[in-house]
Amino acid sequence: MTKASTMPLARAAARLASDRRFMASALAATNGGEWNETAVTDRLQCSIESAINLSLCFRPSGSSASFRVEVQRIAEFIGVSAGEIAALIREAEAIEVLRGDSSTEFLAAARDRLSQRDDDEGKE
């Protein structure tokens, strides 16, 4: 990829830095809250294209039963160590908890509980 062809993708990655569904948010969290492709390439020892592609991947939840499998798929796609990616995600989750930014998972858990309660009430 040329620099010109990666620019739109880099802008997309920067916009996704605030969306916890994407790896861009984990990369931003571990870089003081801002997505920076140079910081990613330095940390993961990868190309700019790989850093951008990583940012655009869906972010596995550290509490998911499929976390390891999802991280491995990303690692194979990007060409970076699965251990590095897993460590980065865990670090981002810890930072977000300390900042009080972990509301997304709590809301998902609350929705699951409400859904379960509604199902149970429908059985009565």
C-alpha positions as CSV (number, residue, x, y, z in Angstrom):
1,M,0.0,0.0,0.0
2,T,1.2,3.5,-0.7
3,K,0.9,6.3,1.8
4,A,-1.9,7.9,-0.3
5,S,-3.9,4.7,-0.2
6,T,-3.6,4.3,3.5
7,M,-4.7,7.9,4.4
8,P,-8.5,7.2,4.2
9,L,-8.0,4.1,6.3
10,A,-5.8,6.0,8.8
11,R,-8.6,8.6,9.2
12,A,-11.1,5.9,9.7
13,A,-8.9,4.3,12.4
14,A,-8.5,7.7,14.1
15,R,-12.3,8.1,14.1
16,L,-12.8,4.6,15.6
17,A,-10.5,5.4,18.6
18,S,-13.5,6.3,20.7
19,D,-15.5,3.2,19.7
20,R,-14.7,0.3,22.1
21,R,-15.9,-2.2,19.5
22,F,-12.7,-1.7,17.5
23,M,-9.0,-2.2,18.3
24,A,-8.4,1.5,17.5
25,S,-9.8,2.2,21.0
26,A,-7.5,-0.2,22.7
27,L,-4.5,1.3,20.8
28,A,-5.6,4.8,21.8
29,A,-6.2,3.9,25.4
30,T,-2.6,2.6,25.7
31,N,-1.3,5.8,24.1
32,G,-2.8,8.5,26.3
33,G,-6.2,8.4,24.7
34,E,-5.1,9.2,21.2
35,W,-4.7,6.9,18.2
36,N,-1.2,7.3,16.7
37,E,0.0,5.0,14.0
38,T,3.7,5.7,14.8
39,A,3.2,4.7,18.4
40,V,1.5,1.5,17.3
41,T,4.3,0.6,14.8
42,D,6.9,1.3,17.5
43,R,5.2,-0.8,20.1
44,L,4.3,-3.8,17.9
45,Q,7.3,-3.5,15.5
46,C,5.0,-3.6,12.5
47,S,4.4,-1.6,9.4
48,I,2.0,1.4,9.2
49,E,-0.3,-0.7,7.1
50,S,-0.4,-3.4,9.7
51,A,-1.1,-0.8,12.4
52,I,-4.0,0.6,10.5
53,N,-5.4,-2.8,9.7
54,L,-5.1,-3.8,13.4
55,S,-7.0,-0.6,14.4
56,L,-9.9,-1.5,12.1
57,C,-10.3,-5.0,13.6
58,F,-13.1,-5.7,16.0
59,R,-11.8,-5.7,19.5
60,P,-12.1,-9.0,21.5
61,S,-13.4,-8.7,25.0
62,G,-11.0,-9.8,27.6
63,S,-13.8,-11.6,29.4
64,S,-15.0,-13.4,26.4
65,A,-14.6,-17.2,26.3
66,S,-13.4,-16.9,22.7
67,F,-10.7,-14.2,23.6
68,R,-7.7,-16.4,22.8
69,V,-9.2,-17.5,19.4
70,E,-10.1,-14.0,18.4
71,V,-6.7,-12.6,19.3
72,Q,-5.0,-15.4,17.4
73,R,-7.1,-14.6,14.3
74,I,-6.1,-11.0,14.5
75,A,-2.4,-11.8,15.1
76,E,-2.4,-14.1,12.0
77,F,-4.1,-11.4,9.9
78,I,-1.8,-8.6,11.0
79,G,1.4,-10.6,11.4
80,V,2.0,-9.6,15.0
81,S,2.5,-11.8,18.1
82,A,-0.8,-12.9,19.7
83,G,0.8,-12.3,23.1
84,E,1.5,-8.7,22.2
85,I,-2.0,-8.1,21.1
86,A,-3.5,-9.8,24.1
87,A,-1.3,-7.8,26.4
88,L,-2.3,-4.6,24.7
89,I,-6.0,-5.4,25.0
90,R,-5.6,-6.3,28.7
91,E,-3.6,-3.1,29.3
92,A,-6.3,-1.0,27.6
93,E,-9.1,-2.6,29.6
94,A,-7.2,-1.9,32.8
95,I,-6.7,1.7,31.8
96,E,-10.3,2.1,30.9
97,V,-11.4,0.7,34.2
98,L,-9.2,3.0,36.1
99,R,-10.5,6.0,34.1
100,G,-14.1,4.8,34.6
101,D,-14.5,4.2,30.9
102,S,-15.8,0.6,31.1
103,S,-19.5,1.5,31.0
104,T,-20.0,-0.4,27.7
105,E,-19.4,-3.8,29.3
106,F,-21.5,-2.9,32.3
107,L,-24.4,-1.9,30.0
108,A,-24.1,-5.1,28.0
109,A,-24.2,-7.1,31.2
110,A,-27.2,-5.1,32.4
111,R,-29.0,-5.7,29.1
112,D,-28.2,-9.4,29.4
113,R,-29.7,-9.5,32.9
114,L,-32.8,-7.6,31.8
115,S,-33.3,-9.9,28.9
116,Q,-33.0,-12.9,31.1
117,R,-35.4,-11.4,33.7
118,D,-37.9,-10.6,30.9
119,D,-37.6,-14.2,29.6
120,D,-38.2,-15.6,33.1
121,E,-41.2,-13.4,33.7
122,G,-42.7,-14.5,30.4
123,K,-42.6,-18.1,31.6
124,E,-44.7,-17.4,34.7
